[in-house]
Amino acid sequence: MATVDKNVDPALWPLAESFPSIDLSAETLPGFRAALAAMAAIPEASSHPDVSIDELTVPGGGKAAQTVRCLLYRPTRRASPAALLHIHGGGYVMGTPEMDIVRNIDLVRATGCTILSVDYRLAPEHPHPAGLEDCHASLVWLTAQTEKLRVQTERIGVIGESAGGGLAAGLALLARDRLPLACQVLIYPMLVPPAHSADAAEPDPRIGRYIWTRTSNNYCWTANLTDTASEHRATIAGLAPNVGGLPPTFLAVGELDLFVHDNLAYVRRLLAAGCSVEAHLYPGAFHGFDRMLEAPVSMRYARDLVDFILRHLG
């Protein structure tokens, strides 16, 4: 048994101990992708009769893929006139919408929202901004379907975890003058390439030890950016020169997360730009802590998240 890290919330320690840190590289990526694909399955409808899940493709084109596969979640009763575009995590290089099915079902139940979860293209085969353009195409489709889905345009928000949070923040910037969003929900978002990170200037030995490491982070950003980061400053949220005019923001991050300092720096920038921000820093929590649903800190996070969505999407 590993020595218990006293910095970690005791309720989360079983997750830290049992979940191996992800050290991604060009050599290990295929194995991680295969493992995630093996777990990708939509549960039987009988297990969630109150939430329908449909697989569909939405039109892309332009800089997006020709079509983008998505999962559409809808409450079968007591539907809210609100919707969320969901963007999964995976370091920009792996993952599918299916890996968040349980969480999205729970979110539909708690909020009544319709959720469209995007299967965007992944790096290194499709580096930035390919995934972001797929998410934008999906948002365009969602906005065009408001009457059919019984959703109000002014009640559409975006939500994402980790790399999905980085894409959600980039999408809010991209949509700012095109399809303004009601809110952005950023869950420990992956916002800043390592060379520009606060951790590069002043490394914090407590962070990045569990689940998401500096090794994985460095590889994923290298895979995702074939040009210099400065070429994409407008759509990499942590580097964007102007964050004014963005929608109300919810940002949640753990105290021990590799992204904590960059996330808090982004909060400060949003506040300085006059944006409304609700930020939550969870003591003793690391990247992906919310996967341990029964931990008190995870339940507190879930309450904070649902409360924000209900207040801002109605």
C-alpha positions as CSV (number, residue, x, y, z in Angstrom):
1,M,0.0,0.0,0.0
2,A,1.3,3.4,-1.0
3,T,2.1,6.0,1.7
4,V,-1.0,8.2,2.2
5,D,-0.5,11.8,0.9
6,K,-1.8,14.0,3.7
7,N,-2.5,16.8,1.1
8,V,-5.2,14.6,-0.4
9,D,-8.7,14.6,0.9
10,P,-9.0,11.3,2.7
11,A,-12.2,10.4,1.0
12,L,-10.4,10.7,-2.4
13,W,-7.4,8.7,-1.5
14,P,-8.8,5.4,-2.7
15,L,-9.2,7.0,-6.2
16,A,-5.6,8.3,-6.1
17,E,-4.3,4.9,-5.0
18,S,-6.3,2.8,-7.4
19,F,-6.3,5.0,-10.5
20,P,-2.8,4.9,-12.2
21,S,-1.4,8.3,-13.3
22,I,-1.8,8.7,-17.0
23,D,1.6,9.1,-18.7
24,L,0.7,9.7,-22.3
25,S,3.1,9.5,-25.2
26,A,2.9,8.6,-28.9
27,E,3.7,5.0,-27.9
28,T,1.1,4.7,-25.1
29,L,-1.8,6.7,-26.8
30,P,-3.1,3.8,-28.9
31,G,-3.5,1.7,-25.8
32,F,-5.4,4.3,-23.9
33,R,-7.7,5.0,-26.8
34,A,-8.4,1.3,-27.1
35,A,-9.2,1.0,-23.4
36,L,-11.6,4.0,-23.6
37,A,-13.2,2.6,-26.8
38,A,-13.8,-0.8,-25.1
39,M,-15.8,1.0,-22.4
40,A,-17.8,3.1,-24.9
41,A,-21.4,1.8,-24.8
42,I,-24.8,3.4,-24.4
43,P,-26.7,1.6,-21.6
44,E,-30.0,0.0,-22.2
45,A,-32.9,2.4,-22.4
46,S,-34.6,0.6,-19.5
47,S,-31.9,1.8,-17.1
48,H,-32.7,5.5,-17.8
49,P,-36.4,5.7,-18.8
50,D,-36.6,9.3,-17.7
51,V,-33.7,10.4,-20.1
52,S,-33.6,9.5,-23.8
53,I,-30.2,9.2,-25.6
54,D,-30.0,9.4,-29.3
55,E,-26.9,9.1,-31.5
56,L,-26.9,11.5,-34.4
57,T,-24.7,13.3,-36.9
58,V,-24.9,17.1,-37.4
59,P,-23.6,18.9,-40.4
60,G,-20.2,20.4,-40.4
61,G,-18.3,21.7,-43.3
62,G,-15.9,24.6,-43.7
63,K,-13.1,24.1,-41.1
64,A,-15.2,21.5,-39.3
65,A,-15.6,17.9,-40.3
66,Q,-18.2,17.2,-42.9
67,T,-20.4,15.7,-40.3
68,V,-19.9,15.5,-36.5
69,R,-21.2,12.6,-34.4
70,C,-23.1,13.6,-31.2
71,L,-25.1,12.1,-28.4
72,L,-28.4,13.9,-27.7
73,Y,-29.8,13.6,-24.2
74,R,-33.4,14.8,-23.5
75,P,-35.6,14.4,-20.4
76,T,-38.7,12.5,-21.2
77,R,-40.7,14.6,-18.8
78,R,-40.4,18.0,-17.0
79,A,-38.1,19.3,-19.7
80,S,-36.5,22.7,-19.2
81,P,-36.3,25.2,-22.2
82,A,-32.5,25.1,-21.7
83,A,-29.7,23.2,-23.3
84,L,-26.0,22.5,-22.8
85,L,-23.4,21.7,-25.4
86,H,-21.1,19.2,-23.7
87,I,-17.5,18.6,-24.6
88,H,-15.7,15.6,-23.2
89,G,-12.1,15.5,-21.8
90,G,-9.1,13.4,-22.8
91,G,-6.2,15.8,-23.3
92,Y,-7.4,16.7,-26.8
93,V,-6.0,13.3,-28.0
94,M,-8.5,10.7,-26.7
95,G,-12.0,10.2,-25.4
96,T,-15.6,9.9,-26.6
97,P,-19.0,11.2,-25.5
98,E,-19.8,7.8,-24.2
99,M,-17.4,8.1,-21.3
100,D,-19.6,10.8,-19.7
101,I,-23.0,9.1,-20.2
102,V,-23.6,8.5,-16.4
103,R,-22.7,12.1,-15.5
104,N,-24.8,13.5,-18.3
105,I,-27.8,11.4,-17.4
106,D,-27.5,12.7,-13.8
107,L,-27.2,16.3,-15.1
108,V,-30.3,16.0,-17.2
109,R,-32.2,14.6,-14.3
110,A,-31.0,17.3,-11.9
111,T,-31.6,20.3,-14.3
112,G,-34.1,19.2,-16.9
113,C,-31.7,20.4,-19.6
114,T,-31.2,19.0,-23.1
115,I,-27.6,18.0,-23.6
116,L,-25.7,17.6,-26.9
117,S,-22.4,15.9,-26.4
118,V,-19.8,16.2,-29.2
119,D,-17.5,13.6,-30.6
120,Y,-15.0,16.1,-31.9
121,R,-11.9,15.2,-33.9
122,L,-8.8,14.4,-31.9
123,A,-5.1,15.3,-32.2
124,P,-2.5,14.5,-33.3
125,E,-4.4,13.4,-36.5
126,H,-6.5,16.6,-36.3
127,P,-4.6,19.3,-34.4
128,H,-6.1,22.5,-33.1
129,P,-8.4,24.1,-34.2
130,A,-10.1,21.0,-35.7
131,G,-11.8,19.9,-32.5
132,L,-12.9,23.4,-31.7
133,E,-14.4,23.9,-35.2
134,D,-16.4,20.6,-34.7
135,C,-17.8,21.9,-31.4
136,H,-18.7,25.2,-33.1
137,A,-20.5,23.3,-35.9
138,S,-22.4,21.4,-33.2
139,L,-23.4,24.6,-31.4
140,V,-24.6,26.1,-34.7
141,W,-26.8,23.0,-35.2
142,L,-28.1,23.1,-31.7
143,T,-29.0,26.7,-32.0
144,A,-30.9,26.0,-35.3
145,Q,-32.9,23.2,-33.7
146,T,-34.3,25.2,-30.8
147,E,-37.9,25.1,-32.0
148,K,-37.8,21.4,-32.6
149,L,-36.1,20.7,-29.3
150,R,-38.3,23.2,-27.4
151,V,-35.2,25.1,-26.3
152,Q,-34.8,28.8,-26.0
153,T,-31.8,30.3,-27.8
154,E,-31.0,32.6,-24.9
155,R,-30.8,29.5,-22.6
156,I,-28.0,27.6,-24.3
157,G,-24.7,27.1,-22.4
158,V,-21.5,25.1,-22.9
159,I,-19.9,22.7,-20.4
160,G,-16.6,20.7,-20.6
161,E,-14.2,18.9,-18.4
162,S,-10.4,19.1,-18.7
163,A,-9.6,19.4,-22.4
164,G,-13.3,19.7,-22.9
165,G,-13.2,22.7,-20.6
166,G,-10.4,24.2,-22.6
167,L,-12.5,23.7,-25.8
168,A,-15.6,25.1,-24.0
169,A,-13.7,28.2,-23.1
170,G,-12.4,28.5,-26.6
171,L,-15.9,28.0,-28.0
172,A,-17.2,30.8,-25.8
173,L,-14.6,33.1,-27.3
174,L,-15.3,31.9,-30.8
175,A,-19.1,32.3,-30.3
176,R,-18.9,35.6,-28.5
177,D,-19.8,37.7,-31.5
178,R,-21.7,35.0,-33.4
179,L,-23.8,32.8,-31.1
180,P,-23.6,34.3,-27.6
181,L,-23.9,31.7,-24.9
182,A,-25.9,32.0,-21.7
183,C,-23.1,30.6,-19.6
184,Q,-19.8,28.6,-19.7
185,V,-19.1,25.8,-17.3
186,L,-15.4,25.0,-17.1
187,I,-14.5,21.9,-15.0
188,Y,-10.7,21.9,-14.3
189,P,-10.2,23.2,-17.8
190,M,-7.0,22.6,-19.8
191,L,-6.3,26.2,-20.8
192,V,-2.6,26.9,-21.2
193,P,0.2,25.2,-23.1
194,P,3.0,24.2,-20.7
195,A,5.5,26.8,-21.8
196,H,3.0,29.5,-20.9
197,S,1.8,28.0,-17.7
198,A,2.3,29.4,-14.3
199,D,3.8,26.0,-13.3
200,A,6.6,26.6,-15.8
201,A,7.7,29.8,-14.1
202,E,7.2,28.5,-10.6
203,P,6.7,24.8,-10.3
204,D,4.4,23.7,-7.5
205,P,5.5,20.3,-6.1
206,R,2.1,19.5,-4.8
207,I,0.2,19.6,-8.1
208,G,0.1,17.2,-11.0
209,R,0.9,14.1,-9.0
210,Y,-2.4,12.2,-9.5
211,I,-4.2,11.1,-12.7
212,W,-3.1,14.0,-14.9
213,T,0.7,14.5,-14.9
214,R,3.1,17.0,-16.4
215,T,4.3,14.2,-18.7
216,S,0.9,13.7,-20.2
217,N,0.2,17.4,-20.4
218,N,3.4,18.1,-22.2
219,Y,2.7,15.4,-24.8
220,C,-0.9,16.4,-25.4
221,W,-0.2,20.0,-26.0
222,T,2.7,19.0,-28.4
223,A,0.3,16.7,-30.2
224,N,-2.5,19.4,-30.4
225,L,-0.4,22.4,-31.5
226,T,1.5,21.9,-34.7
227,D,2.1,25.6,-35.0
228,T,3.4,27.9,-32.2
229,A,0.8,28.7,-29.6
230,S,0.9,32.3,-30.6
231,E,-0.7,31.4,-33.9
232,H,-3.9,30.4,-32.0
233,R,-4.0,33.0,-29.2
234,A,-7.6,34.0,-30.1
235,T,-9.0,30.5,-29.5
236,I,-6.7,29.1,-26.7
237,A,-8.5,30.7,-23.8
238,G,-5.6,31.0,-21.5
239,L,-3.7,33.0,-24.1
240,A,-6.5,35.0,-25.5
241,P,-5.7,38.7,-25.5
242,N,-9.3,39.8,-24.8
243,V,-11.7,37.9,-22.5
244,G,-14.2,40.7,-22.2
245,G,-17.8,40.1,-23.1
246,L,-17.8,36.4,-22.1
247,P,-20.9,34.9,-20.5
248,P,-21.3,34.1,-16.7
249,T,-18.7,31.5,-15.9
250,F,-18.6,28.6,-13.5
251,L,-15.1,27.2,-12.9
252,A,-14.3,24.3,-10.6
253,V,-10.8,22.9,-9.8
254,G,-9.1,20.9,-7.1
255,E,-6.3,22.3,-5.0
256,L,-3.9,19.6,-6.2
257,D,-4.9,19.7,-9.9
258,L,-2.0,20.4,-12.3
259,F,-4.2,23.2,-13.8
260,V,-5.1,25.0,-10.6
261,H,-2.8,28.0,-10.9
262,D,-3.7,28.6,-14.6
263,N,-7.4,28.2,-13.8
264,L,-7.2,30.7,-11.0
265,A,-5.3,33.1,-13.2
266,Y,-8.1,32.8,-15.8
267,V,-10.6,33.6,-13.2
268,R,-8.7,36.8,-12.3
269,R,-8.6,37.8,-16.0
270,L,-12.3,37.2,-16.4
271,L,-13.0,39.3,-13.3
272,A,-10.7,42.1,-14.5
273,A,-12.6,42.1,-17.8
274,G,-15.9,42.6,-16.0
275,C,-17.2,39.1,-16.5
276,S,-19.4,37.4,-13.9
277,V,-17.5,34.4,-12.4
278,E,-18.4,31.7,-9.8
279,A,-15.1,29.9,-8.9
280,H,-14.8,26.9,-6.7
281,L,-11.5,25.6,-5.3
282,Y,-11.9,22.2,-3.6
283,P,-9.3,21.5,-0.9
284,G,-7.5,18.2,-1.2
285,A,-8.9,17.4,-4.6
286,F,-6.9,16.4,-7.7
287,H,-7.7,16.2,-11.4
288,G,-10.8,14.0,-12.0
289,F,-11.8,14.0,-8.4
290,D,-15.5,14.2,-9.3
291,R,-15.4,10.7,-10.7
292,M,-15.5,9.4,-7.1
293,L,-19.2,10.3,-6.8
294,E,-19.6,9.2,-3.2
295,A,-16.9,11.5,-1.8
296,P,-18.3,14.4,0.1
297,V,-16.2,16.9,-1.9
298,S,-17.6,15.5,-5.1
299,M,-21.1,15.7,-3.8
300,R,-20.5,19.3,-2.8
301,Y,-19.1,20.0,-6.3
302,A,-22.2,18.4,-7.9
303,R,-24.5,20.6,-5.8
304,D,-22.5,23.7,-6.8
305,L,-22.7,22.8,-10.4
306,V,-26.4,22.1,-10.5
307,D,-27.2,25.3,-8.6
308,F,-25.2,27.4,-11.1
309,I,-26.9,25.8,-14.1
310,L,-30.4,26.2,-12.6
311,R,-29.7,29.9,-11.8
312,H,-28.3,30.7,-15.2
313,L,-30.3,28.6,-17.5
314,G,-33.5,28.6,-15.6
